[in-house]
Every structure is written in C-alpha cells, then in structure tokens.
Amino acid sequence: MKKNQAKIFLISGPSGAGEDVIIDGVNKRLPLNPVITTVTRAMRPGESQGHPYYFISEPDFKARLANNEFAEWAYVYNCYRGCTHAEIERLLKLDKPIIWKLDWHGVISVKKLYPQAISIFITVPDYETLVRRLQKRGLDSPETIKEREGFTREWLEKADVYDRVVVNRDGELDLAINEVEEIMRKEIGD
C-alpha cells in the first residue's frame, strides 16, 4: 500500500444482519468514504441514484462487464451487482478510510486486488434471527426470503473468509457498532 493511501474496510453480511445500520452508525463517528455499488435491481422507496447504489440496466451492466470495468461483481438475489475500478480509484484519491459493503464472494475477489483491505463479517447468532428480521422489515416477500435461504446459509458458513467477525445480537446494536468502530480505529491508527 502506498504511503498515505486510504485504508479499505470490507463490510459484509447476509440480508438482515444489520450491516447497513452498522455502517451508518460507524459513519457518524468516523470520517469514511462509502463505496457505491452498481446494481441492476429496481430502486426501493427512499433510494435514489447514488444513494445507496448506482442503478443501471442489466444490458448496461453486461456491457461494462465486457469492458472489464468492475473490480468485483456477482449475480445474487436475481440481479447483478458490483463495484467499478473507477469508483475505487475515486475514493483512494480522497485519502479517507473507505468502507465497502459487499458479499462474501466479493470479499474474496477484492482481497486479491487489495490484500491490505480489512474484512469484517457482520452476522447474527443464528439463521432464525435473520429470517425474523427480514420478515419484520417487510421489504421482501416470503417467497424471496425462501429463495435466499440457501445463499444465506452458505454465507453464514463463510466466516473464515474474513479478518474479523462481529455478531449483531437483537437489542445490542450499539455494541456491534462500537466493535466495528474499534476495529477500524485500530487499523487507522486513531
């Protein structure tokens, strides 16, 4: 890693683990630059272009993929998602810690490109907790939750891919945020 180059933190966890709310919590305490992932899924209520994703069509994504514009990408939950090389280069120039949310496949890919990146797995005590959280937030149909079951269980078995693991227990969100913040501060040297 070049001197003064920003630290890269990879945050990952299955839907319902709470990685977005933990990222938001840490971002209020530390100056971080979030990676904006490009996705082919439709916008949800409250989302807009660039917040929290760049939304593009599937043909556009495939064209960019053919041009080798992605540092990492995957086809998950019936859509393409990935991060462009240009996005990472933009953030590295800002010399502020980078926070990059991605799935476990992405962590493996990114660690090959940026071996200095610190990967943090956000998880829950058990699979049933994830299902309950997904049902409670009401963003996914029961069919969609069922479709994700295999991928989610696989994800929970991949903790060894990560440098650190943080368990986000019900009612203890602040503890999980504190733990992630502490990991980052130690790595940044703050």
N, C-alpha and C positions, 0 to 999 in steps of 0.2 A: 504494500500500500504506500502510495506517495505521502510524503510529509504534508500535513495539513489537509489530507483528503478526508472527507466526511466518513464517519462510521456508518455502517449499514446494519440495521436490525431487521431481521425477518420475523414477522409475527404470523402465526398460523394456528388454525384450529377449525374443527368442523362447525357447520352452522349450528348455532345455539350455544357454543362455548363461551361467547361473550367477547371475542377478540375486538370487535368494533368499539364497544363501550370501554374496553380497557385501553385501546389506542386513544380514544377521546380523552379519557381520564389522565393518561400519561402526558398527552399533548398539552394539557392545561398547566402542567408542572415543568415541562422541559421544552425548549425550542426544537421542534422536529419538523422535518420536511417529509410529508407523506408521498409515497409513490402512488400515482394514479394509474390504476389498471384499466386496460381497454377490454370491454366486454361486448358480446353480441346479444345479450338479453335485453328485454324491454325495460324502460325506466319504471321504477316503482313510485308511488306517491311520496313526495318530499325530495326526490332526487332530481338532479339537473345535469347537464353536460359538464363533466369535470368534477362533480360532487355527488357521490364519491367515486364515480367511474367516468371514463370516456366511453360513450355508447356509439357503436358503429354497426353497420350491417354485416351479415355473415360473408357476403361476397367481398366487401372491402377488407375484412379481416383476413380472408384467404389470400387476397392479392398482396397484402402487406407481409403475410407469412411467406409467400413465394419469393418476395424481395428480401427475405432474411432480416426484417425489421424488428423482430421480437427477441429479447434477451431470454425470455421464458414464456411458455404458453401451454395451455391444456384445453381439452374439451371435457367439461364437467357440468353436471346438472343441466344437460341439454343446451349448452351454449359454449362458445369459445371465449377464453379469457387469457390475457397475457399482458406483459409489460414490454414496451419498446426500448430498444437501446437508447434512442433519443431521450426518453423520459429519464433514464438513469443518468445519462451524461448531463442533462439539465440540472438534476439535483446534486450531482457530485461537484459541480462548479459553485454551488451555494455555500459549501463548507459548513453545513449544519447537519447534525445527525439525521440519517434517512431511516424512515420506518416504512417497511414494505410488507403488505399483507398478501399472502399467497397460500396455496395449498401445499401438501407435503411433496407432491411431485415437483412443484416449483422450487421448493427449498433445495431439493437435490440438484436441480439444474443450476440454480443461482450460486450454490456453494462451489460449483465447478468454475464459474466465471469470476466470482468474488469470494475466494476461500476465507477471507478475513471477516466476512459477514457473520454476525452472531444471530443464531436462530433460536426463537423462543416459541415453544408449543403451549398454546392455551387449551386446556382441557377441563373436563368435569369429572366428578368421582365415578360416574357410571353412565352407560348408554341411556338408561331410562330418564336420567336428568335432562339429557339433550332432547329427547322426544317431548318431554313435558314442556321444556322451554319453547321449542318450535311450535307446539300446539298453542301455547299461551300467547305468543306474539302474533299469531294469526296471519302471517304473510304467506304461508304455504298450505296447500290443500292436503288432506290426509293421504291422497294418492302420491303427491310429490314427496311427502315425508317418507312414505313407504319406499318409493323409488330410490331415495337417498340412503336407505338403510345399509346396503352393502358397502357403499363407498365410505359412509360414516364409520362403520365398524372397522373397516380397513385402516382408516385414518387413526383411530384410537390405538391401533396396534403398531403405529409407526413412531412412537416416542423416541426410539433410538436414533432417528434421523436428526434430531435436534440437539443443540448445545445445552439448552435449559428447558425445563418443564415447569409450568405454573398451573396449579389447579384452581379453577374459579368455582368455589362452592356457593350454593344458594345462600344469600344473606351475608356473604363475605366479599363482595365486590371490591371494597376499599383495600382489603388485604391483598387481593390479586393485583390491583393497580400499584400498590406500594411495592410489591415484589418485582414487578416488571420495571418500575422506575429505578429501584435499587440496582438491578442487573445493568440497566443502561448507564446509570451514573458511574458505576464501577468501570465499565468498558470505556466510557468517555474520559474518565479520569477527573470527574467533577466532585 
